[in-house]
Amino acid sequence: MRTPRRNDGRWQRQAGFSMVEMLMTAFIMAIGILGLSLLQVMSLQASRGSRSLSTAVLVGEDVMDRAEMEGRLSWLNITDTNLATPSLADLPTLKYVTLLPAAAVVETFNIKGGAPNPASLDPAEQTPFFTTTTRRVPLLAATTGRLSDISVQVQFTDQVDPANTPILRTVTLTRRIAHG
């Protein structure tokens, strides 16, 4: 911007910024900061979702490991030469590998991946968050032992859509297990 001429005929230049330039700069910075804050909110939501998903996978792996351990124990019990007539009736406490094909075991876990504890003072430990459904599909019956596909489905809700409806998320794990 120019100011009036000085006595010697030259134009005098203004030093500093004008008010319009300052307002434009503030407007551009406000848009940038607003974008960064929105990015931060989206990052926190994604972090919470990935934490829930990784905990769901750990819960499913825990249930699958218990089913595999039961399969190994039942296999060892069936193939033990010290038993006169081995059968699955010798293992009454097994709940995964001795299921009928149509049966399923349903369990609940809190957000930390443990069993819900109503006596706890921590709400995260009291409330069920993950629901697991374990199914067995028999594949092969040999003279000694069996082979089955065990699948664990973990379901949870940790986000809502724009219409405020909960979004059900599912993780499914499957293993082939030899058992008695």
C-alpha positions in Angstrom: 0.0 0.0 0.0 1.3 3.5 -0.8 0.9 6.6 1.2 0.9 10.2 -0.2 4.1 11.6 -1.8 6.7 13.2 0.3 8.0 16.6 -0.5 10.8 15.2 -2.7 8.3 13.4 -5.0 9.0 9.8 -4.0 6.4 7.5 -2.7 6.7 6.4 0.9 6.3 2.7 1.6 4.3 1.5 4.6 6.1 -0.7 7.2 4.3 -3.7 8.8 1.1 -5.6 7.9 -2.4 -4.3 7.2 -5.4 -5.4 9.2 -6.8 -7.4 6.2 -3.5 -9.3 5.9 -3.7 -10.2 9.6 -7.3 -11.3 9.3 -6.6 -13.5 6.3 -3.6 -15.1 8.1 -5.7 -15.8 11.2 -8.4 -17.3 9.1 -6.0 -19.6 7.3 -4.4 -20.7 10.6 -7.8 -21.3 12.1 -8.8 -23.7 9.3 -5.5 -25.5 9.7 -5.8 -25.9 13.4 -9.4 -27.1 13.0 -8.2 -29.7 10.5 -5.5 -30.9 12.9 -7.9 -31.2 15.8 -10.3 -33.3 13.7 -7.4 -35.5 12.7 -6.6 -35.9 16.4 -10.1 -37.0 17.2 -10.1 -39.5 14.3 -6.8 -40.9 15.5 -8.1 -41.4 19.0 -11.2 -43.3 17.6 -9.0 -45.5 15.4 -6.7 -46.2 18.4 -9.7 -47.2 20.6 -11.0 -49.5 17.8 -7.7 -51.2 17.2 -7.2 -51.7 20.9 -10.6 -53.4 21.1 -9.9 -55.5 18.0 -6.5 -56.7 19.3 -8.1 -57.6 22.7 -10.8 -59.5 20.9 -8.1 -61.5 19.0 -6.3 -62.2 22.3 -9.6 -63.4 23.9 -10.3 -65.6 20.9 -6.7 -67.0 21.1 -7.2 -67.7 24.8 -10.4 -69.7 24.2 -8.8 -71.5 21.3 -5.8 -72.4 23.4 -8.0 -73.8 26.1 -9.9 -75.9 23.5 -6.6 -77.2 22.1 -5.3 -78.0 25.6 -8.5 -80.0 26.2 -8.0 -81.8 22.9 -4.5 -82.8 23.8 -5.6 -83.9 27.3 -8.4 -86.0 25.9 -6.0 -87.5 23.2 -3.5 -88.4 25.9 -6.2 -90.0 28.1 -7.6 -92.0 25.1 -4.1 -93.2 24.1 -2.9 -94.0 27.6 -2.0 -97.7 27.7 -2.7 -97.8 31.5 -6.5 -97.3 31.0 -8.4 -100.6 30.4 -11.2 -99.1 28.3 -10.4 -95.4 27.5 -13.3 -93.2 26.4 -14.4 -89.6 26.5 -16.5 -90.4 29.5 -13.3 -90.4 31.5 -13.0 -86.7 30.9 -16.3 -85.2 32.2 -15.0 -81.6 32.7 -14.2 -80.9 29.1 -16.5 -78.3 27.5 -15.0 -77.7 24.1 -13.9 -80.9 22.4 -16.7 -83.1 23.8 -19.5 -80.9 22.3 -22.1 -82.3 20.0 -21.7 -80.8 16.4 -24.7 -78.5 16.9 -23.8 -77.4 20.4 -21.9 -74.3 21.2 -20.2 -72.8 24.2 -21.0 -69.1 24.8 -18.8 -67.1 27.2 -18.5 -63.4 28.1 -15.4 -61.4 28.9 -14.9 -57.8 30.1 -13.1 -55.1 28.1 -9.8 -56.1 29.7 -10.2 -59.7 28.4 -11.0 -61.4 31.7 -14.1 -62.8 33.2 -16.6 -60.2 34.3 -16.3 -59.6 38.0 -19.5 -58.0 39.6 -17.7 -57.5 42.9 -15.0 -55.3 41.4 -15.1 -51.5 41.9 -13.8 -51.0 38.4 -16.7 -50.7 35.8 -14.4 -52.0 33.1 -14.0 -55.3 35.0 -17.7 -55.6 35.9 -19.4 -55.1 32.5 -19.3 -57.9 29.8 -17.9 -56.5 26.6 -16.8 -59.5 24.4 -19.0 -62.5 23.7 -17.4 -65.7 22.4 -19.1 -68.6 20.7 -17.1 -71.8 20.3 -18.3 -74.5 17.9 -16.8 -77.9 17.0 -17.2 -79.5 13.5 -16.1 -83.1 13.6 -14.1 -84.2 10.5 -12.7 -87.6 11.0 -13.3 -90.5 13.4 -10.4 -92.9 13.5 -10.0 -96.0 15.6 -8.3 -94.0 18.2 -9.1 -90.3 18.6 -10.9 -87.7 16.4 -10.1 -84.7 14.3 -12.3 -81.6 14.5 -12.3 -78.0 13.4 -12.8 -75.7 16.4 -14.0 -72.1 15.6 -14.2 -69.3 18.0 -16.3 -66.2 17.1 -15.7 -63.1 19.2 -18.3 -60.3 19.0 -18.2 -56.8 20.5 -19.5 -53.3 19.9 -17.1 -50.4 20.4 -18.3 -47.8 17.9 -21.5 -46.3 16.6 -22.4 -45.1 13.1 -23.6 -41.6 12.3 -27.2 -42.6 13.1 -26.0 -43.6 16.6 -26.6 -47.3 16.0 -24.0 -49.6 17.6 -21.7 -51.3 15.1 -21.3 -55.1 15.8 -17.7 -56.2 15.1 -16.7 -59.9 14.8 -13.4 -61.8 14.9 -13.4 -65.5 13.9 -10.5 -68.0 14.6 -10.5 -71.6 13.4 -8.0 -74.4 14.2 -8.0 -78.1 13.4 -7.5 -80.1 16.6 -6.8 -83.8 17.2 -8.6 -85.1 20.3 -9.8 -88.2 22.1 
